[in-house]
Amino acid sequence: MKRKIINKLYYVGYPLLRGIIYNVLGIVVEKLTRNSMHTSEITIDAPRAEVLKRLLDFENYPKYSSAVEELSVVERTAKSVRLKWKVNLEDALLQWEDMVTLPGSSSKVLFTSVSGDFDKYIRKIELRDEGSRTSLCTTTDIVFNLGLLNKVIGNIIKEKVVRINDNLLFKIKEIVERQR
């Protein structure tokens, strides 16, 4: 009798378990093959000079987002700024330092991590003149050193960091447009 029950469980339970495993593996494979780049665009009703001034006002970023616990300027030159970030991701604190390449005559601001919790963090913000308006086109690439879990857990963390960065830009848009 016991043997019949075990056999029945095996023949019914095994295909069910196998189906669950294949579904979970399918989700993992989808996450592993997801593109690591994130792009977004926001248009601000203000000229490029006004937008750039607010974009480079790093000292006020903590006022723009409660997730940015601390942001300090470590070093500033005519061509670059070194920033030290502390960002709260739902009670997990991320810390890193960026070297920000200032636009000069170009229309691009480039954030590149030089130390901290990211293996790679590159965020490019391109400012495009559209008459009296300015578009900010961003591309972000973030990689963590989490081994096999990098693509799964790393993507979740990346999405949160990208959301914080995009929200900073929306706050800059709000401030610039309100001051006009």
N, C-alpha and C positions, 0 to 999 in steps of 0.2 A: 504494500500500500504506500509506504514511504517513498519507495523507488518510483512509483507512478506519479506521485505528486512532484517529486524532484524533476523527473523527465518533462512533465507538463510545464513546470515553471521554466525549465531550460528552453523548451521549444517556443514558448510564448514570450518569455522575458528577454531572451537573447536578441531576437530581431528588434524588439522595442529598444533595448539598451544600445544596440548597434546603430539604430536610427538616431538616437539622441547624440551619440558620440559623433556621427557624421555631421549632424546639424551644428554642433558646437565647433567642430573643426572647420566647417564652412565659414562660420562667423570669424574665427581666428584668421583664416586665410584671407578673407575679405579685408580685415583690419591690416594684415601684413602687407597687402598689395596697395593700400591706399596711398595716394600721392602725398608726399611730406610737405609740399608747398601749399601755402594759403595765400590767396589774393583777395583784396577788397578795395572798394573805391568809395569815396565820400566827396561831395561837392559842397563848398562853402561859399556863401554869397559875400565875398570880400576879395580884394586884390591879393596877389601872391605875397607882397611885402608884409601885409598885416597878418596873414596866415602863418608865414614863416616866423615872424617875431614871436607869436604865441606858441608855435610848435617847438621853438628852441628855448622856451622859458621853462627849463627842466625843474627848477627849484619849486615851481607851483604844481607839478604833477601830483604830489600827494593830496592836494586840495581837490583835484579832479576825480580821484578814485579812492574809495575807502580800502581797496585791495592793496594799493601802494602804501605800505607802512612807512617806508623811508626811501628817499632818493636824494643822494648827495653828489655834488660835483667835486670830483677828486682833483681834476686838473683841467684847465681850459687854455687852449692856444687859438691862434687865428684860424687854423684849419680843422681842429678837432676838440672834442670834449670827452673826458673820461668820467663815466657815471658809475655809481655804486647803488644797486637796487636791492630792496627787501620787499618782496611781494607775498601777500597772504593768499594762498589758494585753499580756502575752506579749512583753516587751521593747519595747513602745511606751509611752512615758510620756505620760499625760494629766494636764493641770494646769488647775485652775479655782478660782474663788472662789464660794462660796455665801453667800447671805443666808438664814439660817434663822429663820423666824417661829415663835416659841415659842407653845405652846397657850394660856397664860393660862387663861381660863375655858372656852375651847373644847376640843375633843378632837382638834385637828389640828395637826401639825407640818409646815411647808411649807419645802422646800429650793428655792431659786431661784438659778440661776447669775447672777452679775453681771459676770464676766469670765472669760477663759480659752478653752479649746479648743472649747467648745460655743457654738453660736448660740443654743440654747435648752435649758435643763435645768430641769425642774420635777418635783419628787417630793413628793407629798402622802402623809403617813402619818396615817391616822385611827385613833385608839384607841377601841375599843368595849368598854364594861364588859359582862361576861357572868358576873355573880356573883363568884366567886373567880377567874375567868379574864379575860384581856384579849385581844381580837382586834386585830391590826394589819392594816389594809387599806391597801395601797399602790397608788398610781397614779403612773406615771412617764412623762414625755414628754421625749424627747431629740431634738434636731436639730443636725446638723453642717452647715457651709458647704462642701460638696464638689461644688457644681454638679450636673451631671447624674448623678454617681455617688453623690449623697447618699443616695438611697433604697436602693441596693444595699450599698455599703460602710458607710454610716452605720448601717444596720440591723444589720450584723454587729457593729460596735463597740458599738452601743446594747445588743444582747443580752448582750455581755460585761460592760458597766457594770451593767446590771440584775441580772445573775447575782451580781456582787460585792456589790451593795447587798442583795439577798435573802439572800446568805450571811452578811452582817453581822447581819441580823435573826435568822437561825437561831442564830448564835453568842450573841446577846443572850438568846434564848430558853433556850439551854443553860445559860448562866451564871445567869440569874434562877432557873430551876427547880432548879438544883443547890444554890443557896444557901438554898432553902426547907427 
